[in-house]
Amino acid sequence: MKIHLKAGRERSLLRRHPWVFSGAIDKIYGSPVSGDTVQVRASDGRFLAWAAWSPQSQIRARVWSFEEPDLPGSELLRGRIEQALALRRALGLQEATGHDSTRALRLVHGEADRLPGFIVDRYGDTLVAQVLSAGIERWRDLLADTLLEQTGCARIYERSDADVRELEGLPARTGAMRGDAPAVPLEIVEHGLRYAVDVVGGQKTGFYLDQRDNRRRIRELAAGRDVLNCFCYTGGFSLAALAGGAQSVASVDSSGPALALARRSVQTNGFDALRTEWIEADVFRYLRDARSQGRSFDLVVLDPPKFAPTEKHAPAAARAYKDINLNALKLLRPGGLLATFSCSGGVSADLFQKIVAGAAADAAASATLLERFHAAPDHPVLLEFPEGEYLKGLLLRRN
């Protein structure tokens, strides 16, 4: 089975971009069904790639390989898993994140590891997998068996409940993929701190591993400061700030269960609960209320959920980002720091900086850009796939 592209639409594949959109396709030969492997050819018949077919998605085909001899199969996919694990070992990431029994890191990062639509995070001896594309769905069992063989982990829990599954025409699915059910919560160690993680009912795979190094940076900056952590989830940045010697940490999230896990981690690490404040509230409303109450802080962290999954959502996302950044800047004392993040793939780094600059102008707050934040290195980015660089952040000082 094969597809031919419209004239001129092969340029992105020649640059090794791994997606083929529905509008680029001219002809379909054969009757491929969801998950089938198809040849992708240019309008003149030149071979371009092997790809997984997804008839219901706007991303109609996701590339397995750009090399004609590399027909996708068990050998190729086993090799991709092996290469993904080898990359983490070569970077020293597994050893750097904790003891063997408690380490946590991303092992497979979708397109960046040439396994489009496949996410695998490791929490100690538990793997949590997201199967997010039709092609990965087809090879789900082989990939699960290979992961257990190559990692020696005890179990794989599946969290294939992201919205993108629906776009691929796949039903949501969660539950044990291999082995028994994981502990709820389980415990990990990151930079010496112990975190409680709910891989069964938490967001994504249970924890935001991409922020690992940024949490460490906040820890370095927190000494003596009054800290506000917005969209705190299970308290990752809150614990980091406490470990760094923050004078006080106020943490805001709309999820009561997430805040309960955060409190548990504070107790586990032996931090003084009197230095903490836990606020179950809508962050947008809280930021306004805090201003009216005359509150102020030395360090504010904004780590909101994804406001713009695609570019078409960018205008609405821009308004949301501007709102929270404007109000956060007004809560900062002179010389205070704002660590602000976006994990929206539909908002570029340049656009995000412009939004934050606009927020500073409207807040009548002069600010200096000190640093930029990125995802931890176990979340690699292909140069030919800039969409993979979804997490971006800025560290600002209010002048």
TAVEN-V948289 format. One record per residue. RES is the residue in one letter. SS is DSSP state (alpha for helix, beta for strand, coil for the rest). D_FIRST is the distance of its C-alpha to the first C-alpha in whole Angstrom. Layout:
RES;SS;D_FIRST
RES;SS;D_FIRST
//
This chain:
M;coil;0
K;beta;4
I;beta;7
H;beta;10
L;beta;14
K;coil;17
A;coil;20
G;coil;21
R;coil;19
E;coil;18
R;alpha;22
S;alpha;21
L;alpha;18
L;alpha;20
R;coil;23
R;coil;21
H;coil;21
P;coil;18
W;beta;18
V;beta;16
F;beta;17
S;alpha;16
G;alpha;19
A;alpha;17
I;beta;14
D;beta;14
K;beta;11
I;beta;8
Y;beta;6
G;coil;5
S;coil;7
P;coil;7
V;coil;10
S;coil;13
G;coil;12
D;coil;9
T;beta;8
V;beta;5
Q;beta;6
V;beta;9
R;beta;11
A;coil;14
S;coil;15
D;coil;17
G;coil;13
R;coil;15
F;beta;13
L;beta;14
A;beta;12
W;beta;10
A;beta;11
A;beta;11
W;beta;10
S;coil;13
P;coil;14
Q;coil;17
S;coil;18
Q;coil;19
I;beta;18
R;beta;14
A;beta;13
R;beta;15
V;beta;14
W;beta;15
S;beta;16
F;coil;16
E;coil;17
E;coil;14
P;coil;16
D;coil;16
L;coil;12
P;coil;13
G;coil;15
S;alpha;19
E;alpha;21
L;alpha;19
L;alpha;20
R;alpha;23
G;alpha;24
R;alpha;23
I;alpha;26
E;alpha;28
Q;alpha;28
A;alpha;29
L;alpha;32
A;alpha;33
L;alpha;33
R;alpha;35
R;alpha;38
A;alpha;38
L;coil;39
G;coil;42
L;alpha;40
Q;alpha;41
E;alpha;44
A;alpha;45
T;coil;44
G;coil;47
H;coil;48
D;coil;45
S;coil;46
T;coil;45
R;coil;43
A;beta;40
L;beta;38
R;beta;34
L;beta;32
V;beta;28
H;beta;28
G;alpha;24
E;alpha;23
A;alpha;26
D;alpha;25
R;coil;21
L;coil;21
P;coil;20
G;coil;22
F;beta;24
I;beta;27
V;beta;30
D;beta;34
R;beta;36
Y;beta;40
G;coil;42
D;coil;40
T;beta;38
L;beta;34
V;beta;33
A;beta;29
Q;beta;27
V;beta;24
L;coil;23
S;coil;19
A;alpha;16
G;alpha;15
I;alpha;18
E;alpha;19
R;alpha;16
W;coil;18
R;alpha;21
D;alpha;23
L;alpha;22
L;alpha;23
A;alpha;27
D;alpha;28
T;alpha;27
L;alpha;29
L;alpha;32
E;alpha;32
Q;alpha;32
T;alpha;35
G;coil;37
C;coil;37
A;coil;38
R;beta;36
I;beta;33
Y;beta;33
E;beta;31
R;beta;31
S;beta;28
D;coil;30
A;coil;29
D;coil;29
V;alpha;25
R;alpha;24
E;alpha;25
L;alpha;23
E;coil;20
G;coil;20
L;coil;22
P;coil;25
A;coil;28
R;beta;29
T;beta;32
G;beta;34
A;beta;34
M;beta;31
R;beta;32
G;coil;36
D;coil;39
A;coil;40
P;coil;41
A;coil;44
V;coil;45
P;coil;46
L;beta;45
E;beta;47
I;beta;46
V;beta;48
E;beta;47
H;coil;49
G;coil;52
L;beta;52
R;beta;51
Y;beta;48
A;beta;48
V;beta;44
D;coil;42
V;coil;39
V;coil;39
G;coil;40
G;coil;40
Q;coil;38
K;coil;35
T;coil;35
G;coil;39
F;coil;40
Y;coil;39
L;alpha;39
D;alpha;38
Q;alpha;42
R;alpha;43
D;alpha;45
N;alpha;46
R;alpha;47
R;alpha;49
R;alpha;50
I;alpha;52
R;alpha;54
E;alpha;55
L;alpha;56
A;coil;58
A;coil;61
G;coil;64
R;coil;62
D;beta;61
V;beta;57
L;beta;55
N;beta;52
C;beta;50
F;coil;47
C;coil;48
Y;coil;46
T;coil;47
G;coil;49
G;alpha;48
F;alpha;49
S;alpha;52
L;alpha;53
A;alpha;52
A;alpha;55
L;alpha;57
A;alpha;57
G;coil;58
G;coil;61
A;coil;60
Q;coil;64
S;beta;62
V;beta;58
A;beta;57
S;beta;54
V;beta;52
D;beta;49
S;coil;48
S;coil;47
G;alpha;50
P;alpha;49
A;alpha;47
L;alpha;51
A;alpha;52
L;alpha;50
A;alpha;51
R;alpha;55
R;alpha;54
S;alpha;53
V;alpha;56
Q;alpha;58
T;alpha;56
N;coil;57
G;coil;60
F;coil;60
D;coil;63
A;alpha;62
L;alpha;65
R;alpha;63
T;beta;60
E;beta;59
W;beta;56
I;beta;56
E;beta;53
A;coil;53
D;coil;50
V;alpha;50
F;alpha;51
R;alpha;54
Y;alpha;55
L;alpha;55
R;alpha;57
D;alpha;59
A;alpha;60
R;alpha;61
S;alpha;64
Q;coil;65
G;coil;66
R;coil;64
S;coil;62
F;beta;61
D;beta;60
L;beta;57
V;beta;54
V;beta;50
L;beta;48
D;coil;44
P;coil;43
P;coil;40
K;coil;37
F;coil;38
A;coil;35
P;coil;31
T;coil;30
E;alpha;32
K;alpha;32
H;alpha;35
A;alpha;37
P;alpha;40
A;alpha;40
A;alpha;40
A;alpha;42
R;alpha;45
A;alpha;45
Y;alpha;45
K;alpha;48
D;alpha;50
I;alpha;49
N;alpha;50
L;alpha;53
N;alpha;55
A;alpha;54
L;alpha;56
K;alpha;59
L;alpha;59
L;beta;59
R;beta;63
P;beta;64
G;beta;62
G;beta;60
L;beta;56
L;beta;53
A;beta;49
T;beta;47
F;beta;43
S;beta;40
C;coil;37
S;coil;35
G;coil;32
G;coil;32
V;coil;36
S;coil;36
A;alpha;39
D;alpha;41
L;alpha;40
F;alpha;42
Q;alpha;45
K;alpha;46
I;alpha;46
V;alpha;48
A;alpha;50
G;alpha;50
A;alpha;51
A;alpha;54
A;alpha;55
D;alpha;56
A;coil;57
A;coil;60
A;coil;59
S;coil;59
A;beta;56
T;beta;55
L;beta;52
L;beta;52
E;beta;49
R;beta;45
F;beta;43
H;coil;40
A;coil;38
A;coil;39
P;coil;37
D;coil;35
H;coil;33
P;coil;32
V;coil;30
L;coil;28
L;coil;29
E;coil;26
F;coil;26
P;alpha;29
E;alpha;28
G;alpha;29
E;coil;32
Y;coil;33
L;coil;37
K;beta;39
G;beta;43
L;beta;47
L;beta;50
L;beta;53
R;beta;56
R;beta;59
N;coil;61
//
